[in-house]
Amino acid sequence: MVRVLDEDELVGNWTLVGEELDQLSGRRGATKLGFALLLRFYAVHGRFPAGRAEIPEQAVAYVARSRGRREGC
């Protein structure tokens, strides 16, 4: 069963901050999104995900949307 993340969890755990944003420079498209997700997963869990299934779909959508807002898309 998939657990639904509330808005506080999304903002608190999946918002890129500080140096994480700098580490994304030079990356584009899916590579940028994937790297952003790995950075945040590592920050929250202290390890990288064992597979794609460990990253909630809501988190993927949230990071993709917030990336677009920052880039003016």
TIVEXMI-33156 format. One line per 8 residues: number of its first residue (from 1); their letters; for each residue x, y, z of N, C-alpha, C. Coordinates in nm, 3 decimals. Each point is the difference from the previous one (the first is absolute). Layout:
N
NUM	a	X/Y/Z/X/Y/Z/X/Y/Z  ...
REM end
This chain:
73
1	mvrvlded	0.084/-0.119/0.000/-0.084/0.119/0.000/0.088/0.126/0.000  -0.033/0.094/-0.083/0.076/0.123/-0.013/-0.048/0.100/0.103  0.095/0.056/0.075/-0.034/0.101/0.100/-0.008/0.136/-0.068  -0.103/0.075/0.034/-0.018/0.135/-0.055/0.078/0.099/0.085  0.081/0.083/-0.066/0.078/0.102/0.070/-0.083/0.127/0.011  0.003/0.062/0.117/-0.072/0.128/0.012/0.092/0.113/-0.044  -0.056/0.118/-0.012/0.075/0.115/-0.051/0.122/0.033/0.086  -0.013/-0.013/0.132/0.114/0.027/0.089/0.116/-0.096/-0.026
9	elvgnwtl	-0.031/-0.128/-0.024/0.104/-0.097/-0.030/0.068/0.031/-0.134  -0.081/0.037/-0.097/0.058/0.033/-0.131/0.093/0.119/0.011  -0.046/0.106/0.064/0.082/0.120/0.013/0.123/-0.027/0.088  -0.020/-0.064/0.112/0.109/-0.024/0.094/0.105/-0.097/-0.049  -0.042/-0.103/-0.072/0.094/-0.105/-0.040/0.047/0.008/-0.145  -0.074/0.070/-0.085/0.032/-0.005/-0.142/0.032/0.135/-0.063  0.011/0.106/0.080/0.040/0.131/-0.052/0.152/0.010/0.002  0.056/0.032/-0.115/0.145/0.016/-0.009/0.041/0.132/0.063
17	vgeeldql	0.109/-0.003/0.074/0.046/0.119/0.072/0.150/0.017/-0.017  0.045/0.123/0.020/0.142/0.033/0.007/0.085/-0.058/-0.110  0.102/-0.074/0.040/0.098/-0.056/-0.094/-0.061/-0.102/-0.094  -0.112/-0.060/0.039/-0.066/-0.096/-0.089/-0.037/0.068/-0.132  -0.048/0.123/0.010/-0.036/0.074/-0.122/0.122/0.026/-0.086  0.113/0.032/0.063/0.125/0.023/-0.075/0.046/-0.127/-0.070  -0.019/-0.115/0.063/0.044/-0.127/-0.057/-0.081/-0.039/-0.124  -0.115/0.061/-0.018/-0.083/-0.029/-0.117/0.042/0.078/-0.124
25	sgrrgatk	0.079/0.104/0.019/0.037/0.083/-0.116/0.076/-0.084/-0.102  -0.029/0.025/-0.126/0.064/-0.074/-0.107/-0.071/-0.128/-0.038  -0.098/-0.041/0.079/-0.077/-0.120/-0.033/-0.130/0.043/-0.065  -0.054/-0.085/-0.087/-0.122/0.034/-0.072/-0.098/-0.117/0.001  -0.128/0.034/-0.015/-0.105/-0.098/-0.022/-0.008/-0.109/0.106  -0.014/-0.123/-0.049/-0.018/-0.115/0.089/0.121/-0.021/0.091  0.119/0.032/-0.050/0.120/-0.015/0.082/-0.007/0.093/0.120  -0.046/0.122/-0.022/-0.011/0.098/0.108/-0.105/-0.044/0.102
33	lgfalllr	-0.114/-0.047/-0.048/-0.105/-0.047/0.089/0.047/-0.121/0.079  0.060/-0.096/-0.066/0.049/-0.119/0.070/0.104/0.033/0.105  0.093/0.088/-0.033/0.104/0.039/0.095/-0.062/0.072/0.119  -0.096/0.087/-0.025/-0.069/0.072/0.108/-0.069/-0.099/0.094  -0.066/-0.099/-0.055/-0.069/-0.100/0.082/0.100/-0.082/0.082  0.113/-0.036/-0.060/0.101/-0.073/0.076/0.058/0.084/0.113  0.024/0.128/-0.025/0.051/0.088/0.105/-0.095/0.006/0.119  -0.128/0.021/-0.028/-0.097/0.012/0.109/-0.024/-0.132/0.071
41	fyavhgrf	-0.004/-0.110/-0.073/-0.016/-0.130/0.063/0.116/-0.026/0.096  0.121/0.028/-0.047/0.119/-0.019/0.084/-0.006/0.090/0.124  -0.042/0.124/-0.017/-0.008/0.093/0.113/-0.098/-0.049/0.105  -0.109/-0.060/-0.042/-0.104/-0.045/0.092/0.034/-0.136/0.062  0.052/-0.092/-0.080/0.018/-0.138/0.045/0.145/-0.039/0.031  0.096/0.085/-0.038/0.140/-0.032/0.027/0.057/-0.108/-0.090  -0.069/-0.031/-0.108/0.044/-0.101/-0.096/-0.069/0.029/-0.133  0.048/-0.062/-0.106/-0.067/0.011/-0.129/-0.108/-0.106/-0.010
49	pagraeip	-0.101/0.023/-0.081/-0.107/-0.100/-0.013/0.052/-0.127/-0.067  -0.055/-0.113/0.041/0.037/-0.129/-0.059/-0.061/-0.015/-0.139  -0.107/0.074/-0.025/-0.066/-0.006/-0.130/-0.099/0.113/-0.015  -0.051/0.013/-0.119/-0.094/0.109/-0.033/-0.125/-0.005/0.088  -0.042/-0.119/0.039/-0.123/-0.016/0.078/0.009/0.067/0.138  0.119/0.029/0.048/0.014/0.064/0.131/-0.030/0.149/-0.002  -0.004/0.059/-0.116/-0.027/0.144/-0.010/-0.148/0.018/-0.032  -0.076/0.062/0.090/-0.144/0.016/-0.021/-0.032/0.084/-0.124
57	eqavayva	-0.103/-0.042/-0.074/-0.043/0.073/-0.119/-0.032/0.146/0.033  -0.059/0.023/0.117/-0.032/0.137/0.042/0.127/0.084/0.011  0.108/-0.061/0.049/0.127/0.072/0.012/0.057/0.034/-0.137  -0.010/-0.094/-0.094/0.049/0.025/-0.136/-0.076/0.118/-0.060  -0.132/-0.002/0.012/-0.083/0.108/-0.055/0.031/0.133/0.068  0.017/-0.002/0.132/0.028/0.123/0.075/0.133/0.061/-0.043  0.105/-0.083/-0.008/0.132/0.051/-0.038/-0.003/0.051/-0.144  -0.068/-0.071/-0.087/-0.010/0.044/-0.140/-0.071/0.134/-0.010
65	rsrgrreg	-0.110/0.016/0.075/-0.073/0.128/-0.002/0.084/0.112/0.059  0.066/-0.024/0.111/0.077/0.107/0.065/0.122/0.037/-0.083  0.058/-0.094/-0.071/0.112/0.028/-0.090/-0.046/0.093/-0.110  -0.117/-0.028/-0.055/-0.055/0.083/-0.108/-0.027/0.143/0.044  -0.050/0.017/0.121/-0.027/0.135/0.053/0.130/0.078/0.016  0.104/-0.065/0.050/0.128/0.069/0.020/0.064/0.038/-0.132  -0.024/-0.082/-0.104/0.062/0.028/-0.129/-0.085/0.089/-0.088  -0.116/0.042/0.051/-0.086/0.089/-0.077/-0.076/-0.068/-0.111
73	c	-0.017/-0.133/0.010/-0.074/-0.074/-0.103/-0.149/0.010/0.022
REM end
